Each structure stands twice: as C-alpha cells, then as structure tokens.
C-alpha cells in the first residue's frame, strides 16, 4: 500500500545529519507484539557504541488507533502522530516513508533486527541470507509468538529496500556461555540433542548492562558476581560472573521463569497435561492462556500493568495478590541465582518495572539481609543510580537498558566483516 508522504512530513530542526561510507548508517528494528521500536545510528569511534541519531516507536499496531513518535539524539520531538497501523508491514512502510520524507540526508547501509531465538546453532550476529532465513523458520515452533513477525519484518524490508543489507542479533546468544548443567532439563538425552534445552532470553539487555556496569563502576565490578533483574512486560533474572551468563530464569521459551505481565512463568508440567487432557483445552488455547492471559493480568483479573496494579492494590485484594506473587517469585529466584553464583556482589534492576517501580524493588529485596542486600529507602524512592545502604554487602543499582545500542553495535560488527 502506498503511503502519502506529505501526511507524515515533519519540520526538521537541529544539526544536519551527514553520512559517509566510512561511517555507515544503521537502522535498528526491535519488534513487539503490537509495537515496533526503531533507532538510527552512525558508526562512532572504534571501541565506543555507535552514535544514536534518531529513535522512536510505532505503537498499538493492529489496534484502532496507533501512534508514531520519533526524537533526535537530544530528546527533541521530531514526530508525534496518531494513525492507523493495521499490521507490522504497514508500520514498517510508515517508518521508511517518514525517513525518506524527513531525513533525505540519511542513506541507510544496513538494518539490524532483534531476533528472539537463534536456536543452538548461533551465538553471534549474522548477516541475513536465504539459508539463515530457512533456519529461523525451522525455529518457529520454539517461539511461535515472536519469530513469525520478526521473520516477516526481514522479508518485508527486503521487498521494500532490496539493496539494504540486513543482520540479525539473537536474544539467546548471551546465554550460550551457561554451563551445560544449566542448559539441560531432566528429560531423555535424545531430546536435548534435538534442541530441547534451556536457552534463556533478554540477552541483548544483559549484554548492555554488563558493558554499562564496566563504564560506570569499573571492570572489576563488571567482572564480579552480579545478578541483573530485567523486569518489564517480559521478566527474567540472569546470574553473571566474569561478564558471562552462568544461569537465567527463562528456559526453552520466554514463557518460563518469573511471573510476568501476561505470561505465567514456571509451572509444574502436569498443569499443562491437566489442561489438555482433563479440561479438554486445545494446544492453541493453552498457549494463549499461558502467554496472553496469565501473569499479572490473570492473577488480578484487571490489568497487566504494574503501575496500574500498585494504584489499585490498596483497595483491590486481587491486585495486591498479583503484586505479592510477582515479588515472591522474583525473590525466590534471586536467592536461587545467588546460590548458583556462590555469593553476590552486585544486583541491578532494569526494564520498565525495574527502573520505575521503587515499591517493587523494595518488596523483592525485603528480608534478604542475610544475602547482603539492604536498601536505602530514600535513595530507592528517588530512583538513584545506587539504592543500597552504605554498609550493605551487596551494591544494588538501577540502570536503564538499551537493546537498540547493542543491536547497532553487533550490526556494525557484521558490516565490518563484509
């Protein structure tokens, strides 16, 4: 469908963006179920992250009224629109049209995609090829709620911009350093050989936090024993030692581990058998239940949004119980990962909930003084960078994550390899 370029024309302000072949321009794409986050980067210094020029988001894709927003590197708004986005293809067309109409000096050389699953074959970013796409399609049963739209975005971009190179960055790659005992389930060995293992996810976020921790606190801290709590719509914890993942809460799919906004987290496997056999639900119905109608939404019956539930909790016992379960499960896994590390030196909260919900951080950390975790309530309430007490054995930090920056860095690596 053709897009009316004039409809999305925005006045351009600020410094002119110039490009050269020596400083390739990178488009990053990070798809959600109803969103498309994007950013435009330029190659920076050799060891630095690429320079962010533009970032934005197309939201409420497939719903009655979508939104399109973009801002420059200084945070100045370049676009803010309500518009109809019937699907991710339409969102991608809208984005490319806006770039062409409003940023004519931008000459994209390569696009980098966040892809949720790389299977057991890939631990490094890859240039998109027909063989790679065929392999990704074979992995769809492992991530049926993510991979189809991510693959479609690659194919749509290839159709719209056939000369634009593309790379994929896998959210599972960071966890390929986990020891084998952390990857195996207690299932027949033949199933592990077929790829039924614990993969882990949110890897791009964890990788960014490790690098940011080195910049902010030094290599010694980043190479120590840390747990990062990525708490957002999807939630997981990762135990990191010497900058590498040694254990994480998500497993074969992003459904496992912590209680999340709409996902169940860990279950007794027989619950699934009971739903299929005794309750006569179909496989599709169980998948929909576990991924779209469970978690905070399922427990509360009113909302999947943590801030909304915190506001309702004082007068709504279901909302309070949903919050309580969320924090209890996170606390339980935090203790387990501390044991896997053999002790803890740094705890980092990141993600939408991790960065912006002091009450959740306080409830997760409460009672963990024996592990060295003790918060400074005032610092926590102010969302300070360090929220632990001065005399605590574990330094607790609040850090923003930046998956797009990691996508850009890895895509640049692919570009440089040719």
N, C-alpha and C positions, 0 to 999 in steps of 0.2 A: 504494500500500500504506500503510495507516495505521501510524503509529509509536506505540508505547507510551510516552507522555510520562514516566511515572514511572520508566521504565528508565534515562533519561538525566538524571534530576533530580540536580543537584549543589548542595551548600550554597554560598550566596553570601556573600562577605566583602568587606570593604574599603569604599571610598567609594561611596555611591549614585550611580548614573549618572542625571543628569537631562537632559531634552531640551526644546527649544523649536523652533518653526517657524523662528526666526531662526538657529538652529544646527542645520541638518539633519544627520541621522544617515545615514551612508553605509556600505553593505556592499560590500566588495571581494571579488571571486572570481578566482582565478588557478588554472586547471586544468592539471594534468599528465596524462600517460598513465594513471597509476594513483594520482593524488593530487588533492586539492582544498585549496589554501591559501586562507584567508579572513582578513579583518580587519574590524573595525567602527571607524569614525572619526566624530568630531564636528567640524564646522566650527570652525576656530580663528580666529586673527587674520587680517586681510586678506592680508598678504603671507607668512604662515607656512604650513607644511604643516598639514593638518588634524590634530587631536589623536587619537592612537590610543587606543582604549578597550579593545579585545579583539583578540587574534589567535590563530590556531590552524591546525590542519591535519587533514584526514581522509586517511589514507594506506592503501596496499595495497588500493585499490579493485579489485574483481574477483578478488581472491585469497581464500584460505580464511579468513584471519584479518586483518581490517582494524583500524585504530586511529583514535581520535578524541582530539585534545588541544586544549585552549584555555587561555590565560593572560590575566591582566589587564595593564594598562599598566606595572605594577611587576614583571612577570615571575612573579607568583604563580599557581600552577596552579589553574584553575577546573574542569577536566575532564581525565580521562585514562582512556580506556576501550579495551578490545578488543571488537570487534563485527564482524558480517558486513555487508559493503558490496558487494553484487553488481554495482553499476554506479554511474555518476556521479549518476544520478537519485536513487538510494537515499541516496547521500552528501549530496546537496543537501536531501532531505527530512529527514534526520537533523539536519543543521545548523539548518534553520529551526525544527524542533521543539525543539531544545536552546535556541535563542534565546528562543522563546516561553515555554518552561517555566522557564528560569533567569534570564532578563533581561526580566521583564514591563514594566519601565520603558522598554525600548528600543522606539522607534517608527521603524522604518526608512522613510526617504523615497525613497531612490534606491539602486540597486545598480550598481556599476561592474565591468565584465569586462575582463580582459586578453584581447585577440584577436590572434592571431599575425599575421594578414595583412589589410592594408587595400587591397591592390592599388595601382594607380597613380592612384586617384581620391581617396583620403583621406589627409590629413596632419594632421588634427585629430580629437579625440574627438568622438563623435557620439551623439545620442540614438537609441535603438533605435526603428525604425519598420518597418512591413511592407516598404517599399521597400529599406531598408538590409539587412534580413534576406535579401531576394531577391538583392541584390548579393553578400552574403557567401556565399550558397550557390553563386553562379556562380564563386567563387574556390576552391571546394573542391579542384579538380584541382591548384592551386598549393600546397596544404598539406593533403593528404588525411589525415595523421596527427594533425592538430591541429584544423582548423576544424570537422569534423563534431561533435565532442564539445563544442566551445565554443558552437556554434550551438544544440545540443541543450540546453545549460545555460540559455541565454537563453530558449528556448521552455518549458523545464520551470519556470523561475522565473516566467514569465508565467502559466503554468497554476496554480501554487501560490499566487502572490501577484499576482493580476491588476491590482491598483491600485498596485503598486510600479513606479515609473519605472525605466528601465534605460539605461545608457550603455555604450559600448564604447570602449576605448583600444587603439590599434593599435601592435604591436611594431615595425612597419615605419616608422612616421611619422617618427621622429627622423632617419632616413637620407634623407628626401626632399630634404635640403639638399645631398646629394652632387652634384658637378658631373656634367654629362651624360656626359662621357668615362668617369667611374667607374661609371655605371649601364649602359652599353652593352656587350653581348657582340659578338664579331666574327662576327655572324650576319647574314643578309639583313635589310635595314632593315625590311621589312614585318613581321617577327616582333617587333621592338621596338615597333612601332606596335600590335601585338596584345597587348602587355603582357609579353613575354618579355625582362625586363631584370633587373639586379641590384637587389634590394630591400633586403637587409640586415635583421637581426633583433636581438633583445635591446635594442631602442631605449628601452624604459622604464627598464631598468637603466642604460644610458649617460646618459640624461637626468638620472636621480637623482644619479649620480656627479658630473656637471658642476655641479649645484647644491650638492651637499655639498662639493665642492672649493672652490667660492666661499666657502662658510661657514667652512671650516677654514683655507684658505690665502690667501683674498682673491680679488677679481675679476681681478686681474692674472694670477694663476696659472691660474684657470679659463678665461681668455680666451687663454691662450698655446697652445703646441703640445704636445698630450698624446696619449698612446695609453692606452686602457683595455683591459685583458685580462679579459674576463668568462669565467672558467674554472669550469664546473660540469659537470652532466650534458651539457648543450649548451655549446659553447665558441665564442667569437669574439673578435676584436680590432677595435677601432674607432679610427681616426685622427680627432682632434678639433682644430679650430682656430677660435678666437673662439667657443667654445662650441657649434660645429656640426659635424656629421659630414661629413667630406670623403672618407672611404674606409672600407670594412669588409671583413671576410673572408668572411662569408656572402653568398650571392647571391640567386638565383631562389627557393631554398628554404632551410630551416635545415639541409640536409644538407651544404652546401658549406663550404669553408674548412678550418679546423683539424681534426685528428684528435680525435674526441670519445669519450665513454664507449661508445656503441654505434653511432655514425654514422661513416661513412668519411671525411668531409671531401672535399677536392678530388680529382678523378680525371681522367685522360685520358678524354675522351668515348668513345673507341673501346673502352675496357674494357666499357662498357655494351653496345655493339654486339656485342662478342665474347661476352658472357654471354647475350645474347638470341639471336644467330644461331648461333654455333658450339656453345655449351654447352646451347642449347635451353631456357634458363630462361624462364619466363613473366615478364611485366611485374610481376605481383604478387610473384613470388619474388625478383626483383631488388630491388624496393622494400623488401621485408622484409630482405633481406641487407644493403643499404646503410644502413638506418636502425635495425635491431634487432640485427644480428649482426656488425657491423663495429667499427671503432674499437678501443678498449682491449680490449673483450671478444673481438673477432675475432682481434686480434694475439696476445693472451695465451692465449686458449682457456680461461681460468679465471675471469675476473672483469671487470666493467666499472667497479669501484670503485677509485679511485686509491689510497686509503689501504691497501686490501687488497693491491694490486699492489706498493706500496712495501714492505710487510711481507714479501711473497713473493719480491721481486726478488733478494735476496742468494743464494738457493738455487735459484731458478727462472729459467732463461735466457729463457724466453718472456715472463714477467712483466717482466723487466728490459728486454727489447727493446721491449715495448709502451710502457713508460715513456720509453725513449730516443726512439722515434719521435714520441711526443706532444710532447716537449720540442724535438726537432729542428724539427718543423713549426712550432711556435709561435715559435721563434727566427727561422726563415726569414721568416715573415710579419711579425714585429716589425721586422726590418730593412727589409722592403719598405714598410711603412707609414711608417717613419721617412723614407725617401726621398720618399714622397708628400707628407709634411708639409714637407719641406725642412729637417729638423732636429727635435730632440726636447728638450723641457724637463721634462716630467713623464710618468712611467709609473705607472699604477695597476693593481694586482691586486685583483680582486673575484670573487665567486662562491664556491661551496663549496671548490673546489680552490685558487683564487687566494687566498682568505683563510686557509686552514688547512693548506697544504702547503708549508712552507719549502723542502723539498728540491726541489720542482718549480720554485719561483721562482728558486732558486739555479742550477739547471741551465739554465733558459731564459736567464738573464742572463749566464751564464759566457761569457767571450770577447768580450763586447760593449763592452769598454773604449773602443774606437775611436769608439763612438757616445756616449760619456759615461756609460755605465751601469756602476756599480761598487757592489756591495752591501757593507754592514756585516754580516758573518756573524752576530755576536751579536744585533744588532737583528733580523735576519731570523729567526733561530731563536726569538726571543721574540715574533714576530708583532707587532712595534712598528708604530705608525702610519706612521713613516718608516723605511725599511730600507736606504737608500742611505748610502754613506760620506759623511762631511762634505765631502770635497774632490771629490766626483763632480759632473760637469757636468749630470747628469740626476737629479732628485729622484724616488725610487721610493717609492711609498706602498702601503699595504694598507688598503683601505676596504670596509666592509660595504655592500652594495647594499640597496635597499628598493623593489622594484617596486610593492608594495601602496601605499606612500605616494604614488607617482606616479599610480597608478590613482585613489586617493582625490582627489588634487588636480585631476586632469583631470575626474573625475566631478563634483566641486564646480563646476568651470567651466561644465559643461553645465547643472547645476542653476541656477546664477545667470543663465544666459542664458534660462532658462524654456523 
